[in-house]
């Protein structure tokens, strides 16, 4: 089908971005598909929240999560909206960053996301995924080539929750990280049966007995905002000590990242939708009520993601408080309608011990300009190099130690190290 290219539409003027609206015909564009770019999240909030309710939309593209990142990191986002007739069928929530010579449009909050999907309607109004993907590629060039050289849509599973991704037909490269999940069943015993249940229960009993030697413990979920802030402060201190001990770069060190976490915990959410909740184990003794383990957990529908975790290395380490906390969180989640617990990206032994599903992720790399073609080549080279480095533990540890030393000599590094 043939159609006019849709006019460029924004909520407020955006310097350097001009309209490509014209009377040219773009082959393959459905006649009633219009694509516009917006710089105010509020303009799309109603459609955004309606679309994000789908299980196939990642929490990291939810309105509240993106709003927290935008408030602390982004002057103006680039929000690509597609409408079929009068119905919104997709939103790509992007931010613009400059990396050296290249201007990159990427998912909002990409450095701290575990899995990205974009926001797509389940009903595409008869459009095939391949047709829509090609239209989006054309419109990214039409709408963003004057402000960005390349679009990188990182950490996308080409199949997610049993459905192929809408953009799976576009060029992609396997990301250096996979993510790890455990399907949850309503019965916790049945959930454990997917693993080595006998070993899991034994570890739990050993941890419980050892915690009793410290006076016992309470499993808590921070409720009041003051309690959330206090526990987040403890997490940041525990994590800083851990990174320093391992001579690794502290990805939570910079002020904007800490401000983002504070903004995320400020959202109350609901029992089935909460951007970031803080779960913890606290000693019960009158003489010592310190927090020994913390996990930051997000929930969207029946999908729960562990965003981060920490333990107090100086206290009750022999009781494996981190493992004990995960046991408690997963046990509780089984009775609350969660069907997928996600440990996020990064290959760690504790994740493999809990998870039965490994999800391969991909980066969709779309050059918009000639310079963007160079950037795409650089991106692919970096990803392949990171995959090779991560495959060699000795080299990987040496690289991390070097980055930690560089961080100590310079200003705080970017949070991009989080998923490296």
N, C-alpha and C positions, 0 to 999 in steps of 0.2 A: 504494500500500500504506500501511497505517497501522501505527504502532509507538509504543512509549513513547519519550520523549526519554531518551537515555542519561544515566546518573548522572555528575556531575562527579567526576573522579578525579585526585588529585594525589599526588606522592610525599612532600611535606612540606607543612605548612600554609603558605598564601600569604595574607598579610594583605590584607583588603579584597576578596577574591574568594570569593563564597559560591556554594553549589550551587544550580542551577536544577532539580535533579532533582524530578520530580513525576509524577503519573499522567496528565497531559494527553496528548493525542494530537496528533502533528505530521503533517499531511497530507504524503504523498509520501515519508516516511522509510521506507527498506527495513527490514523487521522485524528483520534480523540485523545491521544496521549500528549500531555503537556508537562514540561519539566522546568522548574524554577529554582533559584538559589535564594536562600534567606540567611540573615545574620542575627536574627532574634529568635531564640528558642521559644519564647512565649507565643510567637505567631503560629507555631505548629503544635502547641502543647496538646490540644484536644485530639487531633489526629494521631499524634505521637503516642499518647497514652492508650488510645484505642488499639493501635497496631501492636504495641509492645506486649499486650496481654497474651499473644500467641506463645506457646511453648517453644517454638522454633526461633524466637528472638532472644539473643543473649542479654543477660542482666547488664552487661557492659555497654549496651546501646539503649538502656532504659533512660527515661527522662531525668529521674532524680540523680542517677549516677553521673550522667553527662553534665547536668547542671552544676554538680559539685566540682567537677573538673574545670568547667568553663569559668566558674567564679574565681578560681585560684590560679589558672594557667593561661587562659585564652582571652585576648582582647575582643575578637569577634570570630565566631565559628562560621563555617561554610556549610549550610544545611541544604542538601539537594533533595527536593521533593518532586515525586512523580504522581500525576493525577490522570486517571483514566475517566474521562467525562468529569463528573463532579466528585469522584471518590479517590482519595489518596491511596496509592497502592505500594509506595515505597518512600522511605526517607534514608538518605545516607548522611549521618552526622559526622562531619569532618572538621578538622582544625588545620590551620596553615602554620608550618614551621619552616625555618631556614636552617639547612645543614650545609655549611660551607658555601659552595657555589650554587646549590640547588634549593629550590622552593618546593616543599613537599606538602601535599594535602593528604592527611591520614585520618583514621578513626579518632574521634575525641577520646583522650585518655589512653591511647594505644600503649604507652610504656608500662602501664599498670593493669592492663587487661589480660585475662586468662584465655578468653575465647570470644571471637567477634563474629557477628552474623550480618550486621546491617539490620534494617527494619523493613520487612516485606510482608505484604498481605498474603494470607493463605489462598485467597481467591484472586487470581490475576486477571479476571475478566475475560478469559479465553486466550490471553496471550501465552505463548510458550515461554519457558524460562530462557531459552536461547535467544528468542527475538527480543525479549526485554533486556537481557544482558547486552546485546549489541546496541540497542537504543541508548542504554545508560552510558556505554563507552563513547558513543557519538556525542552525547550531551555533555559529558565531562570535558571533552575537547572543546566543544562549542562554548561552554559556560565558564571554564576555569583556566584555559590556556594563557590568559593574560595575567594571572596572579600565581600560577603554579606550573612547575615543570613536569611534575610527576604525581600520580596518585598511588599510594601504597595502602592496600587494604590487607593488613597483616593478621595472622593467626585466625584464619577462617577454616573451619572444617568443611570439606566439599560435600560431606553428608553429615547431617546432624538431626538427632531425634527421629531417625528413620526417614528423613526427607533429603533429597539432593538440594544443594544450595542453589539459589537462583542464579548466582554468578559463576557457577562451576565451569561453564564453557569458556570463560575468559582465561588468558595466559596466566600461569601461576608457577610458583616454585615451592617445594616443600620447606616449611619453616624448620629451623634448627631444634625447636622444642615441640614435643607432643604434650597432651594433657591427659590426666588420669582420673577415671571415674569408678565409682562403685554403685551399681543399681541397688536401690533399697526396696524392701518388701515390707508390708504392714507389720509382719512379725519379725522381731529382731533376731530370734534364733534362726529363722529361715534365711535372713540376710547373712548372718555369720556362716551359715552352711555353704555359701558360695566360696568361702575361704577355708582355711584350716581352722575350723571352729574350735576344736579341742585346744589347739595352741593359743588361740585368741583368748579363750576363757581362762586358761592357765596364767597367761600374762596379766590379765585383768586382776585375778585373785592375788598374785604376787605383788602387784602395784598397790592394791588396796591394803594389804597387810603392812607393807613398808610405809605407806602414808600414815597408818595408825601409830607407828613409832614416833611420828612427828606431832601427834595429837589429833589426827584425823583431818578431814578436809571438807569443804563445801564446794559443790559445782554451782556456779552462778552465771547469770546472764545480766549484764549491766542494764538497768532500767532507766534511772534518772539521767539527765544530761550530765550532771555533775559527776555521777559515778562513771559514765562512759568516758568523760574527759580524763578522770583520774586513772582509769585502767589503761587508756591509750598512752598516757605519759609513762606508765610502768612498762608497757610494751616497747615504746621507743627506747627506753633506757636498757631494757633487756637485750633488744636487738643490737643496739650500738655496742654493748659489751661483747656479744657473740661475734659480730663482724670483726671487731678489733682483735679478739682472741684468735680468730682464724686467718687474720691478715687479709680480709676481703673488703671490697668497697661497700660502704653502707648506703644502700639504695633508698633509705628512708631519711637521709641526713638533711637534704635541702629543705628550705622553709616552704616553698610552694607545695611539695609533696605532703609535708606534715599538715599544712593548711587544708589540703584536699581531704585528708583522712578526717580531720576535725569537722569539715563540712559534711562528709558522708555520714558520720555517726550522729549528726544533729537531726537527720531525718527519722521521725518516729516510725513511719511505715505501718504495715499491718502484719498479722501473723503469717500471711502468705506472700508478703512483699516488703522487703526491708533491705536498703542498700548496703548497710554494714552494721552488724550486731557484734558485740564483744562478749565472748564466752571465756570463762576463767575458772581455775581451781585456786581456792584460797585456804590456807591453813586455818584450822578451827581452834587451835590452842589459844588460851587467854594470853599467854606470854608471847605468842607469835602468830600474827594473822596476815603474814605476807602472801602475796600472790606468786604462785610457783609456775603457772602455765597460762598462756593466753592464746586465743585463736580469734581472728577477725573473720566472720562468716556472713555471707550475703545470701539472700533468698529471693527468688523470683518464681512464683508458681510452685511447681514440684521439683525445681532445680535449686540445689544448695551448693554454694561455692566457698571453699576455704581460701580466703585471700592472703592470709599470712598467719604465722604463729611464732611463739617464742616461749622459752622457759628460763627460769632463774638457775643459772649453772651452778650457783653456790649453795643451793638449798634443795634437798630431797631429790637430787639427780638420780640416786639409786632406785627411786620409785618410778622412774620413767613417766613423769607427770604429763609430758606432751602426748604420749600414747594413751594414757588414761583419759585425758581430756577428749581426744578424738573418739574414744570408746563411748564416753558419755554423750557427746554431741550426736553421734550416729544413732545410738540407742534412742535418744529423744526424737530425732528426726523421723525414725521409722513409724512412730505413733502419731506423727503430725502431717501425714500426707505427702512427705517428700519421697520421690521415686528415684532421684539421682543425686548422689553426693559426689562433688567434684573437688579433687585436690589441686586442680589447676595445672599450669605448665611447669615443666622442669622434671627431670628424671632423678628421683631420690629413692633410696631403698625403702623408706617408710611408706612412700606412696605405693610402690609395687606390692608391699606386704598387705595393703588394704584393698587394692583395686583389681578388678577383673577386666576393665576396659581401658584400652589405650587409644586415644583419638589423635590421628595424624592431622596436623594443621598446615595450612598453605598461605603464602603471601601472593595476592593478586597485584601485579605490578603493571601500571598503565602509564606510559610516557605520554605527555601532552604536547611537548615541544621537542626540538632537536636536542636541546640541552637535557631534556628529560630522557631521551634515549641513552645518553651517557649515564645519567643517574640510574636508570634501570639496570644497565650493565654493572654498575658499581654495587647496587643493592644485591643483585644475584651473586656477585663475587663474595660480598661480605657474608651472605647467608651460607654459601657453600664452605667458606673458610671457617665460620663458626661451627658448622656441623662437623668438620674435620677436627677442629680443636676439641670439641666436646667429646668426640670419640676417643681422644687420647687423654686420659685422666691426668697424667704427669704434666703435659703441656698446659692443660686447662688450669690446673692449680697454679702453675707459674704465671700464667697470664693474669689470673685474679689477684695474686700477690703484687704484681707490678701495678695493677690498677689501684689497689688499696694504697700503695706508696704514693702514687700520683695524686690521689684524692687528698692525702694529707698535706701535699705541698701546694695545692691550688685551691680555688674556690670549690664548693660542693659540686659534685658531678651530677649530671642529669640522671633522672630515674630510669633512663633507658636500660641501665644495667640490670634491672629487675628480671627481665626475661631472657637475658643473654645466655 
